[in-house]
Amino acid sequence: MMKYVIGIDLGTSSVKTVLVNKEGEIKGEATAAYPLIQERPGYSEQNPEEWVNGTVACLKQLLQENGVSGEDIEGVSFSGQMHGMVLLDEQNNVLRNAILWNDTRTTKECREIEQKLGGKLLDITRNAALEGFTLPKILWVQKHEPELFAKAARFVLPKDYLRYRMTGRVEMEISDAAGTLLLNVPEGAWSEEIAQAFGLPEGFCPPLVGSTEQTGTLLPEFAQQSGLSPDTRVFGGGADNACGAVGAGIVRKGDALCSIGTSGVVLTYEEDKNKDFAGKVHFFNHAHPGAFYAMGVTLAAGYSLSWFKDSLAPELSFSELLEPVGSLPPGADGLLFTPYLVGERTPHADSVIRGSFIGLSGTHRREHLARAVMEGITFSLAESVALFREAGITVERVISIGGGAKNPVWLQMQADIFGTPVVSLKNEQGPAMGSAMMAAVGCGWFGSLKECADKFIGYGKTYEPIPANVETYGRLFKLYQQVYSATRSLNEGLQEFRG
C-alpha cells in the first residue's frame, strides 16, 4: 500500500496542501483562498476560522481528487505565515482577529521595546524591534484593548493555532517562535526576562516543540471533517521561511537561498548560535534541530520589476520585456537602480527611502532600464550576502527560487554579483514541500532533513560566475552602496510632496 505525507502551507492569502509519496513525488495539490481584513490603513487582520475551514476543504479535495484513503496518510506537517498574533482565553477560544505580519500599526510599541530593553533585545532575541514581529502586536492590544487583553491566557502563531484545532494541543514550534521577539534565540527557550518586562501573564508563551517532533494525532472530529484517519500523526512544522529553506535543500553549511518574489529573501544555514549581526539581518532558529538561519530581506524585489513593466511596458509579457536584456553588458551602460520603492529592510531598516535611477542618459533605452532594475534588485540582495560573509559565514552555493530563477540571464547575473555558483531547482514547491519533508522525517522515512533533501530535491543547471563580470559588478556594487546615504536626506525632503 502506497503511503503519503501531506504538507500544509498556511499563507497570507491562501492555504496550499501537497500530497507527497516516499519518493518525494508530488501526487496532488489543493488550494483554498481566504480574505484579509483591512479596516484602516496599515491594519491587516484575518479570522483564524478561515484557516481551519480552508484547510479542511483542501484536505478533502486532496483525498477525493487523487483517490487516496485517509488511512494512506501517515503524517501531516505545516508551514506558516510568521509573526501573526492569535490571542486565546483560558478555554483556548479566539479573543479577536489575528493581527498579521504585514500590519504596521505598532511603530510606537517598537520604540517602547527598544527603550525598555536597550541592548538586551539584540543579546536575547538577535533581532531588532520591527512592526512585523509579534511582541509589538501583543503590546498594542494590551494598550488599546485592555479589557480584552485581561481575558488573554496565551498566544499562538497562525500555523500553531491550526495545529491546535487539529490535535487539541496548544504548543508553539521553535522556528516560528523565533520571530516573536519573546524567544531567547541562541538558547531556544522563552525569555522570562522579556515576558516579565512587559507584564505578560505566566504561561502566556506556550510550550515549545521541534519542527519534526510529533505533536499528537488528529482529533476525531477533525478527522471526520477532513477525511483523514484519527491515527494520522501531526508534527510541529516550521515558519514559512524555514520551510522554504528546507524545501530548497538549505540544510547544510555553505548553502544559501535566494528567493525573488514580491519581496526578496537571502537566507543561509548556520550552526553557530553566537553569530551576531547587530540586528542588521534576521537570525532565527532553523527547522533542522540545533541549527539557525540568517536572513536578509529586500522589500521590493520582484515588485520593482512588476512596477517597471506595468508602468512602462504593460503590453509586454515578462519574457518579451527581458528578452533583449541579455545582449547588454553588465552595468547597463552606466545605469544604476535602487529598489527602494516601498522603503528597505536589509541593511537599511528605512520606511522613508525611495528608489532611484542613477546615471540615466539619452542613449538609454527600455532594455537598459530593465537590466538596471534586475541588477539593482540583485545588488540589494548581495548586501545581505556581504553581511553574512562579514560575520564569517561561508556561502559556497546559492539555490535560487522564485521569479529570479525563471530567467537564465538573471540566474547568471546572480552568480556574477554574488561571486558564487547559482543553482535552480527542477521542481520548485517551496514551503509546502518543506513542511511535507518535516512530516516525512517525523514519520521515520529518513533519519534527518539532510537525508530527506538528498532524496526529495532535484537540482537544475548550475551557473558559474564569469570572472570578468564578477570584477565589473564588484566595482558597480561599491557605487550602489553609496546611493543610499547620498539620497537619504533628499528623500526626507521629498516626503512632504508625496501623495
C-alpha positions, 0 to 999 in steps of 0.5 A, spaced: 500 500 500 502 506 497 503 511 503 503 519 503 505 525 507 501 531 506 504 538 507 500 544 509 502 551 507 498 556 511 499 563 507 497 570 507 492 569 502 491 562 501 492 555 504 496 550 499 496 542 501 501 537 497 500 530 497 507 527 497 509 519 496 516 516 499 519 518 493 518 525 494 513 525 488 508 530 488 501 526 487 496 532 488 495 539 490 489 543 493 488 550 494 483 554 498 483 562 498 481 566 504 480 574 505 484 579 509 481 584 513 483 591 512 479 596 516 484 602 516 490 603 513 496 599 515 491 594 519 491 587 516 487 582 520 484 575 518 479 570 522 483 564 524 476 560 522 478 561 515 484 557 516 481 551 519 475 551 514 480 552 508 484 547 510 479 542 511 476 543 504 483 542 501 484 536 505 478 533 502 479 535 495 486 532 496 483 525 498 477 525 493 481 528 487 487 523 487 483 517 490 487 516 496 484 513 503 485 517 509 488 511 512 494 512 506 496 518 510 501 517 515 503 524 517 501 531 516 506 537 517 505 545 516 508 551 514 506 558 516 505 565 515 510 568 521 509 573 526 501 573 526 498 574 533 492 569 535 490 571 542 486 565 546 482 565 553 483 560 558 478 555 554 483 556 548 477 560 544 479 566 539 479 573 543 479 577 536 482 577 529 489 575 528 493 581 527 498 579 521 505 580 519 504 585 514 500 590 519 504 596 521 500 599 526 505 598 532 511 603 530 510 606 537 510 599 541 517 598 537 520 604 540 517 602 547 521 595 546 527 598 544 527 603 550 525 598 555 530 593 553 536 597 550 541 592 548 538 586 551 533 585 545 539 584 540 543 579 546 536 575 547 532 575 541 538 577 535 533 581 532 531 588 532 524 591 534 520 591 527 512 592 526 512 585 523 514 581 529 509 579 534 511 582 541 509 589 538 502 586 536 501 583 543 503 590 546 498 594 542 492 590 544 494 590 551 494 598 550 488 599 546 484 593 548 485 592 555 479 589 557 480 584 552 487 583 553 485 581 561 481 575 558 488 573 554 491 566 557 496 565 551 498 566 544 499 562 538 502 563 531 497 562 525 500 555 523 500 553 531 493 555 532 491 550 526 495 545 529 491 546 535 484 545 532 487 539 529 490 535 535 487 539 541 494 541 543 496 548 544 504 548 543 508 553 539 514 550 534 521 553 535 522 556 528 516 560 528 517 562 535 523 565 533 520 571 530 516 573 536 521 577 539 519 573 546 524 567 544 531 567 547 534 565 540 541 562 541 538 558 547 531 556 544 527 557 550 522 563 552 525 569 555 522 570 562 526 576 562 522 579 556 515 576 558 516 579 565 518 586 562 512 587 559 507 584 564 505 578 560 501 573 564 505 566 566 504 561 561 502 566 556 508 563 551 506 556 550 510 550 550 515 549 545 516 543 540 521 541 534 519 542 527 519 534 526 517 532 533 510 529 533 505 533 536 499 528 537 494 525 532 488 528 529 482 529 533 476 525 531 472 530 529 477 533 525 478 527 522 471 526 520 471 533 517 477 532 513 477 525 511 483 523 514 484 517 519 484 519 527 491 515 527 494 520 522 500 523 526 501 531 526 508 534 527 510 541 529 512 544 522 516 550 521 515 558 519 514 559 512 521 561 511 524 555 514 520 551 510 522 554 504 529 553 506 528 546 507 524 545 501 530 548 497 535 543 500 538 549 505 540 544 510 547 544 510 553 549 511 555 553 505 548 553 502 544 559 501 537 561 498 535 566 494 528 567 493 525 573 488 518 574 489 514 580 491 519 581 496 526 578 496 529 573 501 537 571 502 537 566 507 543 561 509 544 555 514 548 556 520 550 552 526 553 557 530 548 560 535 553 566 537 553 569 530 551 576 531 549 581 526 547 587 530 540 586 528 542 588 521 539 581 518 534 576 521 537 570 525 532 565 527 532 558 529 532 553 523 527 547 522 533 542 522 534 541 530 540 545 533 541 549 527 539 557 525 538 561 519 540 568 517 536 572 513 536 578 509 530 581 506 529 586 500 522 589 500 521 590 493 524 585 489 520 582 484 515 588 485 520 593 482 520 589 476 512 588 476 512 596 477 517 597 471 513 593 466 506 595 468 508 602 468 512 602 462 511 596 458 504 593 460 503 590 453 509 586 454 509 579 457 515 578 462 519 574 457 518 579 451 520 585 456 527 581 458 528 578 452 533 583 449 536 584 456 541 579 455 545 582 449 547 588 454 553 588 458 553 588 465 552 595 468 547 597 463 551 602 460 552 606 466 545 605 469 544 604 476 537 602 480 535 602 487 529 598 489 527 602 494 520 603 492 516 601 498 522 603 503 528 597 505 529 592 510 536 589 509 541 593 511 537 599 511 531 598 516 528 605 512 520 606 511 522 613 508 527 611 502 525 611 495 528 608 489 532 611 484 535 611 477 542 613 477 546 615 471 540 615 466 542 618 459 539 619 452 542 613 449 538 609 454 533 605 452 527 600 455 532 594 455 537 598 459 532 600 464 530 593 465 537 590 466 538 596 471 532 594 475 534 586 475 541 588 477 539 593 482 534 588 485 540 583 485 545 588 488 540 589 494 540 582 495 548 581 495 548 586 501 545 581 505 550 576 502 556 581 504 553 581 511 553 574 512 560 573 509 562 579 514 560 575 520 564 569 517 559 565 514 561 561 508 556 561 502 559 556 497 552 555 493 546 559 492 539 555 490 535 560 487 527 560 487 522 564 485 521 569 479 529 570 479 530 563 477 525 563 471 530 567 467 537 564 465 540 571 464 538 573 471 540 566 474 547 568 471 547 575 473 546 572 480 552 568 480 556 574 477 554 579 483 554 574 488 561 571 486 558 564 487 555 558 483 547 559 482 543 553 482 535 552 480 531 547 482 527 542 477 521 542 481 520 548 485 514 547 491 517 551 496 514 551 503 509 546 502 514 541 500 518 543 506 513 542 511 511 535 507 519 533 508 518 535 516 512 530 516 516 525 512 522 525 517 517 525 523 514 519 520 521 515 520 522 515 512 529 518 513 533 519 519 534 527 518 532 533 513 539 532 510 537 525 508 530 527 506 533 533 501 538 528 498 532 524 496 526 529 495 530 535 491 532 535 484 537 540 482 537 544 475 543 547 471 548 550 475 551 557 473 558 559 474 560 566 475 564 569 469 570 572 472 570 578 468 563 580 470 564 578 477 570 584 477 565 589 473 559 588 478 564 588 484 566 595 482 558 597 480 556 594 487 561 599 491 557 605 487 550 602 489 552 602 496 553 609 496 546 611 493 543 610 499 546 615 504 547 620 498 539 620 497 537 619 504 536 626 506 533 628 499 528 623 500 526 626 507 525 632 503 521 629 498 516 626 503 512 632 504 510 632 496 508 625 496 501 623 495 
